[in-house]
Amino acid sequence: MGEKWVLMKTAQTPTNIAVIKYWGKRDETLILPVNDSISVTLDPAHLCTTTTVAVSPAFQQDRMWLNGKEISLSGGRYQNCLREIRKRAREVEDKERGIKIEKKDWEKLHLHIASYNNFPTAAGLASSAAGFACLVFALAKLMNVSEDESQLSAIARQGSGSACRSLFGGFVKWIMGKEDDGSDSLAVQLVDEKHWEDLFIIIAVVSSRQKETSSTSGMRESVETSSLLQHRAKEVVPKRTIQMEEAIQNRDFASFAKLACADSNQFHAVCLDTLPPIFYMNDTSHRQVLVYICWIISYVEKWNRSEGTPQVAYTFDAGPNAVLIARDRKAAAQLIQRLLFYFPPKSDTDLDSYLLGDKTILKDAGLKGLKDVEALSPPPENGSAQKYPGDVSYFICTRPGKGPILLSNDKLALLDPETGLPK
């Protein structure tokens, strides 16, 4: 092999939001959960990780850059993923460039990895899930690995538990498994992203800074101290998972909303039942954030009751950002109107930068600019007209999305094809 070539692959992987939560591990090293979980994959056009992986005989060591900053790969989770993928690497040949990598060569070749999130890292938006899923998917393509997405999900799981669910689009189930080696703890697709196209997902980003209590340490403390977690894992989630699968298959939004809201509330009840209590929904240490969260939950419940059938489901992951799932486009437009009435942008913020993602919903809501937002009437189902400008940083409107893809456009690569270093 010559010494100057660089071989690269670039992939894009979505993030996901759990509607039946993963919380608690039975094995910390292999990241084996105490219960099954179910998630919806978000449209990668709005929330995704892009990762470029490169190999070259000129590289002296494995290196990685995240959002432009070099980070260490010495952590056990990165090493686990790299080790498992290298074990499965096969012969790779690029006849046009005269490059041939034998299976045995992968043991001594080094990698360069560059990854970029188009959303806040470690702020409760499952950035690690998209990140590790994208890393494993891209490396599998680079190394000509033959395993399918479910088998790859068992590797991504060892980087970040929720990452296994980002190897598929649509709705995904992470099967907890029973084997000690974790071989049966993997993700399967329940339905693809086209199965329930009516759904709209609106995320209210309150805080984009890193969580004060990491999910890893929070889960460990919950497993050790929360009796509610034990009850949840053994008695509640097994039944709830079956019910959620049925609701998704039947596109039964009323059941879906009831289950998603209940599971989100119980997840945070487990956090409060932990010693010391975990306050993910108040991580920013600002009193108004807790007020905002209570308001969101109370308002959605009130609106759903007033309509006679659920219009919106809410769910909160390990952070203060609300994920609101609307039953259809009409409900999503009404939801945007209500959210912008109560949480308008500051006067120095334009609407285009306040609502990210799928902006077509603004047209349905009759909103072209800030004047239209200011002219909104108070929603009829809520007696209060009090507004909370500044409490929300911005909104993201998205849909259920597809799974990982390879990007063939070299311009989208994050590494230079000549040097293998960040562009």
N, C-alpha and C positions, 0 to 999 in steps of 0.2 A: 504493500500500500504506500502511495506517496504521502508526503507530510503536509501538503498545503490545502487539501480539500476540506470542505465543511459540508456536512449533510444535515438538512433541517426539515422540521415539520412544524406547522402552526395549527393550533386547534382553538375552537371557541366552545365554551361549555356554560350552560345556564346555572343559575342558582335555583333553590327550591324553598318553599315554605311549608312546614309541616302543619297538617290539619288534625292529625293524631300525633302527639308529641313524643319525641325520643328524649328521655331524661333518666339517666342512671345507667351504669355499666356493671356487668357481672365479671368482666375481665378488662382491666385498665390498659394492658399492653396491646392486646388484640382488638380492643374497642368493640366488645360484644355487649349489646344492650340488654336491659332487663325486660324489655317489652318490644313488640312490633310497633312500627310507626308508618304513617301514610303522609305523603306530601304531594303538592302540586308544583310542577316545574314552571318557572316563569319565562316569558318570552326573552330569548337571549338578545334580541334587538334592543332591549331596555335594561336588562340586568344580566351581566355575564362576565366571565373571565376569559381573556385571551392569553394563550401561552405558546411560546415558541421554544422548542427543544432542539439542540444541535449537538452533533458529535464530530470530533476531529482528532486525528492522531497528534495534532499540534497542541491540544488542550493539556494543561499540566495537572489540573484538578477539577473536580465537580464544583461548579459555581452557579449561583442563582441571584437574580435581581427581581424584586417585587415592587411594582409601581416606580421603577427607576432607581431604587435603592438596593445595593447588594446586601443580602442577608445570609446567615449561616445555614448550611445544610447538615450540620452535625447533629441536629435534634433527632430523637428516636423515630418520630413519625415520618420525617422525610426519608431517613435511612431505611425504614421498613418498606416504604413504597418503592424506593430505588432498588433495593435488594430483590423484592418479589418480581418486579418487572424484568430486571436483568436475568433472573433465573429462567424466565420464559422467552428470552430473546432468541430469534432465529436468524438465519443467513439473510443478508440484505445485499442486493446488487443494483447498481445504477450503471447500466451498460453504456449509456451515452457519455457519461463522465469517466468511465473506466474505474468505478469504485466498487469494491467487493469487500463486505465485512462477513467473516465467518462467525459462526455461533460462539466459538471460543474467544474471539477477539473482543467481545463485549465486556469481558471480565477486566480487561486492562485499559479500554478506551474511556475517556472522561467526557462528561456532559456539561454543556452550558444551557441554562434555563432562564427565560425571561417571562414574567407574568404580569398582567395588568388587569385590575378590576375597574369596571366602569361605574362602580358604586362604592360607598364607604366601606373600608376594611374594618372588620371586628366591631361593627356597630349594631349587631343583632340582625343583619341582613344576609346571614349565611355565606359570607365571603369565603370562609375556609372550605365550605362544601364545594362551591364552584371551583376554587383554587386547586384542591387535591384531585377532584374529578378530572379537571382539565389536564393536570400534570400527568396522571396515569393514562388518560386517553391519548394524549400527544406522544408520550413515550412508547405506548403500545404500537402506535402507528409507525414511529421512527424505527423501532426494533422488530417490526414485522411479527408481533405477537399474535397468536392464533385464537386466544381466548375470546369469548363473546362478552357482551356488555355486563351480563350478570356476574360472570367470573371476574371481570375487571373490577366490578363494584366491590368485591370482597377484598381487593387490594386497596382501592381508594378508601374504603372503610378504615383501614389501618392508619390513614393520614388524618382523617376527620370522619366521625361516624356518619354525619349527614351527607358526606360526599358520595356515598354509595348511591343515594337517591338521585344525584344529578347526572348519572350515566344514561338516564332515559328522559323522554319528554312525557307530557300529559300528567296522569296521576300514577304515583309509584309507591310500592309497598316495600319497606325494609323488613325482611323476615328475621326475627331475632336469632333463630337457630338454637340447636341444643348441643351440638358437638363442642367439646372442649377446645379443639383446634380452630374453631370458627369457620370451618369449611362450608357450613350450611347457613351462615349468617350473611345474606346477600340481598340485593335488590331485584325486584321484578316489576315490570310495567303492568299496571292494572288496565289502563286504557290510554290511547294516544291523545295528543293535543287536540285532535279534531272531534273527539267524542263529545265534548261539552263546550262547544265554541261560544255559547251564549255568555259565558262567565266573563266578568271584568274584575280586575284586581287593582285596588288603589292602596298605595302605601303612603302613610303619613310619616315622613322622616322628621322626628323631633330632635334626635341627637345623632350626629355622625362621628362622634368621638368614640374611642375604644371603651368597652365595658370595664367597670371597676372590678367586677368579679368574673373571671373567665368561666366559660361553660364547663371546662374540664374540672376545675376546683369546685365549682358549684355542685356538679353532679356527684362528685366524690363525697362531699359533705351531706348531700341529701340521702345517698345510699346508706351512709353511716348513722344518720340521726333521725330520718323522717319515717315514722310508722305509716304515714299516709302514702308515701311512695310505695311501700311494700304492698299495701292494700290495692293501690292503683294498678300496679304491675300484675298482680295475681288475679284480681277480681274484676276490675273495671275495664282495662284496655282490651283484654281478649274479646269481650262481648262488644265493646264499642268499635273495634276494628272490623268485625263482621258487619255491623250495622252501617259503618261508613262505606265499606266496599259495596254494599247493596245500594246505598244512596247514590254513589257515583255511577254504578252500572245503570241505574234507572233514571239518572239525572233528576233525582228527587231533591230539589233545593231546600224544601222545608226541613227534611230530615238532616240533610247535609249541614245546614246552618245551625240547627239545634246541637248536633254532635260537635261541630268545630268550636262553637262558642263554649260549650261545656268543657271540652278538653283543654282549651286555652286557660279557662278559669281554674281548672283543677291543677294544671301544671304550675301556675303561679301560687296556688294554695300550697302545693308541695314545697315550693321555694320558701314560703313563709313558715312552713312547718319544720324547716331545716334549722339546725343550730350551728352557728348563729343564723338568723333569718337572712334570706337573700332578697334584696329589693331591686330586681332587674328593671321593673317598670318605673323606678324612681332613681335610676343610676346617675342622672345628671345632677342630682343633689339640689334641684330647683323645685320648690313647692308646687309651682304651676304645672310641672310635668305630671305629678300625681293627680292634680285636679283635672288636667286634660284627659288622662287615661280613664279616670272614673266617669268623666263627662262622655267620652266616646262610647264606653260600654253602656252607660245608662241611656244615652240618646238612641243608639242602634236598637236596644231592646224596646224603647218607647215607640220608635218609628215602626218597627216590625209589628208590634201589637196593634198600632193604629190602622195598619193596612190589612190586618186579619191574617196575613201570611208573610213569612220572612222575605224581606227584600235584600237584606245584607247580612253576611256573617262576619264576625270579627275574630281575629286571632293575633296573639302577641307571642313572639319568640323570646329569646333571652336578651331583651332590650326594650326600650320604651316605644319603639316604632310600631304603630298600628297597621295591621294588614286587613283591609276590608274587601270582602269578596261579594260583588253584586250579582244578582241572579241573571240579569240581562242588561242590554245596552240602555234601555229606558231607566232602569233602576240606577245604573251607573251615572247617567246624566243627572238624575235627581240627587244622587249622593254627592256629586261634585258641587252642585248648587248649594247644598246644605253645608258641606265642609268649607267652601269658600265664603259663605255667609258668616259662619262662626269663627273661622280661622283665616281671615283675609291676609294677603301679603302686606308687608310694610309699604309705606308710601314710596320708598325708593326702590322697590322691587317690581319688575314687570311680570306680567302674567306668563309670558313665554318661558321664563326661567323659574317660575314658581310651580308650574305643572310640567313635569318631564315625562318622557315615554310617548304613549299614544295620545297625541294632542287632538285627535279628531273628536274626542268626547266633548271638547269645549264647544264645538259647533252644535252638537246635540243639546248641550246645556244652554245654548243661546248666549255664550260668553265670548266676546271678541277682545276685550281689554278690561282694564281696571274700572272704567266707568260702569261697565255692565255688572261687575262684581259689587260695586258700591250701590247699585240700583236693586240688588236682590232683596226680596221681601222675606221676613222671618218665616220659617217653615211653620205650617199650621199646627203640627202635632206637638210643638214645644212652646211652652208659655214664655220662655225667656228669650230676649233679643240681645243679651249681652254677647259681645264679641271678644275674641282673644287674639288680636294681631301679634305676630311674632312668636307665638307658642309653637308653630310648626315651621320648620326650616324650608321644606318644599314637599310636594306630592309627586309620586310616580304612578302613572296609569299604565297598566300592562294587562296581558292575557295569559292563559295557559300556553306554554311554548314547547318547542321541540328539544330533543336531546343534543349531545355534542356533535360537532361537525368539524371536518378538516377544512382549512382555508387554503385555496390554491393560489390566491393572489399574493405574490411575493412582497408586494408593497405593504401588506398587512402584517408581515413578520416583524417581530420585536428585536431580532438580532440581525446584525450585518452578515450577509451571505459570504462575504470574503474573510472576515475576521472572527465571526461568531461572538462578537461583543455587542452590547446594546447599541442600537442606532442613536 
